Amino acid sequence: MTRRRTWVVNGVLVVVLGGAGFGIYEAFSPADSAAQSTTRTTQVARTTVTETVSAAGTVASSYSGAASFGTSGKVSSIVVAVGDVVTAGQKLATLDSTQANKQLQVAKANLAVADEALTAGENAPATTTSSKSGTTSQATTQADTITSLQAKVDQAQLDVDTAQSAVDDTVLTAPGAGTVTAINGTVGQPAGTGSSSSSSGTGQSSGTGSSAGSQSSSSASSSSSSSTSGFITLTNMSSLVVDSSVAEIDVSKVKVGQKSTVTLNALPDTPIQATVSKVNLTPTTSGSVVSYGTELTLTSPPAGLRPGQSASVAITVAQADNALSVPAAAVQTVGTNSIVVVDVNGQNTTRQVQIGVRGASTVQITSGLTDTDRVVLTGASPAATGGTRTGGTGGFGGTGGFGGTGGTGGIGGTRTGGTGTGTGGGRG
């Protein structure tokens, strides 16, 4: 009986020691092979490598004209509507010209009186007077009178010109060709000088009379308010551009004439070709961010495109056709030195290379590799950065049995150790 118990106890001890040994093995064993770094090779290829500079942009018009009356008065007529296409010099609106016409009539009448007085003075015969010292000519006095009369005529003519300009200013005409995009007033309301002013830009007279207007590039700020954008705003809808801002780190790469691609947020599947037409020399600073305004001219804008629409811009700043290239991930650059790892008969060999155009996914190699080389790409397997491993389960303890030891989890993972359960030792 005693011998039988001894065998039972010994058998339990074997189980306990086996469980403990398995737990210790799991605790100190390396991670699964799937968690190790993986490598692959890829053939050096010839392709087109393109370097681009990205920026956000907004659609705008290359021309925006703000037409304002050059005199003040009540609006008597508006002969255009929003959406109308007009030509330079076309009449847009008028002010009540009753008072201006009366002033013109008075000025013309005063001019006629001054002309008559001058004519009479010029035709008056010269007179002489007698004195103790003899006869004295009055020619000098008459010349002074004619000079005074001529001055009055000149002033009267200036008054007529001023009155005529005031009449002309009651007619508002288009400062340029475009589409009417805003009318900041209605018939019967006061407008003109003191009631509205043209937007910032280069001042320009309208096509008829002296009605003041202004035109500005798309980069000039404008407002729908009549106090800042004029009485009527015109926009050239057939000549649209994209205004964007390029970061200071990239602006040295951007040049006028470079090709670019514009993608509208409203039409993400329809990229539009464009060309850089202007790069500002002075920066714009917002907080600690410094950027430079850049204008792009659209090659073939789609129908329905409107100013104000947002877009993303990709400017091609460098391109190498039929270039020897490798994936960007294969190149390691430290300072001015760039290296790649090449597979030579199954052995990894480090090789220094010269870089040309650096694209987003590929890099041009100008020296150091040939078409027959294969470069090595190294990457970590997803299993190496996560997952769960479970340790061994502890054995059932015999006399003095110990629980199993938990394993060690992978990186970012969890491993759970087993717990042994022992019972009291047997009797000898």
Secondary structure, DSSP 8 states (H G I E B T S, - for coil): -HHHHHHHHHHHHHHHHHHHHHHHHHHHS---GGGSEEEEEEE-EEEEEEEEEEEEEEEEES-EEEE--SS-EEEEEE---TT-EE-TT-EEEEE--HHHHHHHHHHHHHHHHHHHHHHHHHHS---EEEETTEEEE-HHHHHHHHHHHHHHHHHHHHHHHHHHHHHHTTEEE-SSSEEEEEE---TTSEESTTT----SSEEEE-SSTT-EEEEE-TTS---SSHHHH-SEEEE-TTSEEEEEEEETTTGGG--TT-EEEEEESS-TT--EEEEEEEE-SS-EEETTEEEEEEEEEESS--TT--TT-EEEEEEEEEEEEEEEEEEGGG-EEETTEEEEEEEETTEEEEEEEEEEEE-SSEEEEEES--TT-EEEEEEE-GGGG--EEE-----EE-TT----------TT-EEE----EE------
